[in-house]
Amino acid sequence: MKVSPARDGSPGIGTPIREEPLAGEIPAIARPDWTERFPWLIHGTTTRGSEEAPFDLRLNGEGRTGETLERWDRLRHALGCDAAVHARQVHGPVVRVHRA
């Protein structure tokens, strides 16, 4: 169980966050409270899978590009999406806002 690290004084501070595995072939977890609260929202976090069946979605990683694109196709199909957008994941404190 994870604890939210909110710093802004919002009511969520210290509230346990429950994540559960999603059913299906894609190794992913989701928050049941979001599923209940926002039934129209497709959300979740993919996981690395297992050693026997890795699920690496990095296009710039060590895996073979063809295998990675195949996993992206499986993810799109599982979500019912026609397309997906990929961006490099950055961990840091900077938030950029783009306005139309």
C-alpha positions, 0 to 999 in steps of 0.5 A: 500500500502506498501513501500519497505524498501531497504537500499542499495541505489537501485532504489526501495527505497520508491517505492510503492509496490502493492499487489492484492488478487489472484483469487481462493480458496486460500487466497493469495496476489501477486505482479502484476508487478512480474506476468507481468515481470516474467510470469514463476514465481509462487509467492505469500503470503498466508494470514490467511484467515478469522475467519470463514475460517482460512488458517493457514499453521503452522505445529507447531501451535495450529491447528489440524495437519490433517486440516493443512495438508489438507490446504497444499494439497489445496495449492499444488493443486492450484499451480499445484505442486506435493510436497511442502517444509515446514520450520520454518519461522524466522524473523531476520537479518541473511542470510545464503548462502548454496553452492552446 
